Amino acid sequence: MSLACGITLFVLSVVSIALVLVGVGVLTTPAVLGAVRWYARWRRAAAGPAPYRPWPRDLRSGVTGQVERCVFLLKDPATWRDLQWLLADATAGFVLALLPTALTLHGPYGTVVAAGVWRAMRGEWFLFVPLTSQVNAFLALGLGWCLTALGLWAGPHLLRTGSLLTRALLAPTREMALRRRVDRLYETRHDAVDSSAAELRRIERDLHDGAQARLVAMGMSLGTVEALIDKDPEQARELLAQARQNSAEALTELRDLVRGIHPPVLAERGLGDALRALALRSPIPVEAEVDLPGRFEAPVEAAAYFAVGEVLTNAAKHSGAERIWLDVDYDAAGGALRIAVTDNGRGGADTAAGTGLAGVERRLGTFDGILAVSSPPGGPTLVTMEIPALPDERAGDPDRRAGTRP
């Protein structure tokens, strides 16, 4: 079945690409190569992530879009590697898969021959042994079981060789992996710039509509107080009380704004204590297990803190969970900060569903971090984050706590 499928797809691909020259292939090649990619993904298994280039976002519809899809697929180096794999899998891969079975069956076959069937096969050959006598039949028996033993011994090695062949042809090359990394870095950096611009606009809006407005009102009240302090002391006293209230509210809003930019507990106590404080403020009970070797660079700590905050907020809004578990540790061997957030809610979380997880993924992508979500319907939901990081040896430096570096 696998052989027939591979040969069929290879022949269809060659014919379809050849027909591009007369225009027909432009319509058939995207569909055929799409089937090849589906088959390659199914057979790829542990060979690594699919090395295909991401589809352009501005593909048009109609015949023009079909031509663009065809050209894009033919320009993708992974397409030609898939075709090489189809040919190799249909030939060498088929032989490597069939050979162990063929060798193993020689023992039972030789046994049947030696039991007397050789008389009906007189004059034929068992490999290089002519079946002309009972002695030769016993020789065929011994040869057959030797081949069976060889097949049982060599079978795993031959199958492993076939898997290595598939891995070598389907896994991304160094150049493909580097290109994917560059594309991902470009996308995440672009998202980071957009997020930073949006954050700056939010801060400006909060300052303009909140603290700034209260401070302006307080200044106007103080001006009125200055004019009324001799004429109407009672009203001046009321305006002073109002100005005091405005100053307190402005101070509260400024503190909330600063906490949203960089929480003081994060700067003063580090990521571990900041995450524990974040867990305590969650509307859903959170069991936090944090085991970190010390401090990390301030941008990494901030990214981890706000990522966890977004995940907890997302769980509180959408999961319907009764309890959340937060586990944070450091993988010294891999040099990465690992965070797992689990809830016993209804499940169904998806990074593409607009629930805030996509923003977390973009935030982590700025640091080459990854986000994995497992959330089957009915729960539980497991959100795993990993950020490459090294402990900061300057953790005790007061300049670092102040957010400045020489």
Secondary structure, DSSP 8 states (H G I E B T S, - for coil): -HHHHHHHHHHHHHHHHHGGGGTHHHHHHHHHHHHHHHHHHHHHGGG-S-------TT--SHHHHHHHHHHHHHH-HHHHHHHHHHHHIIIIIHHHHHHHHHHHTHHHHHHHHHTTGGGTTTT-EETTEE-SSHHHHHHHHHHHHHHHHHHHHHHHHHHHHHHHHHHHHHS--HHHHHHHHHHHHHHHHHHHHHHHHHHHHHHHHHIIIIIHHHHHHHHHHHHHHHHHTTT-HHHHHHHHHHHHHHHHHHHHHHHHHHHHHS-HHHHHH-HHHHHHHHHHT-SS-EEEEEE-SS-B-HHHHHHHHHHHHHHHHHHHHHT--S-EEEEEEEETTTTEEEEEEEE-S-----TTTTSSHHHHHHHHHTTT-EEEEE--TT--EEEEEEEE--B-TTTT-HHHHTT---
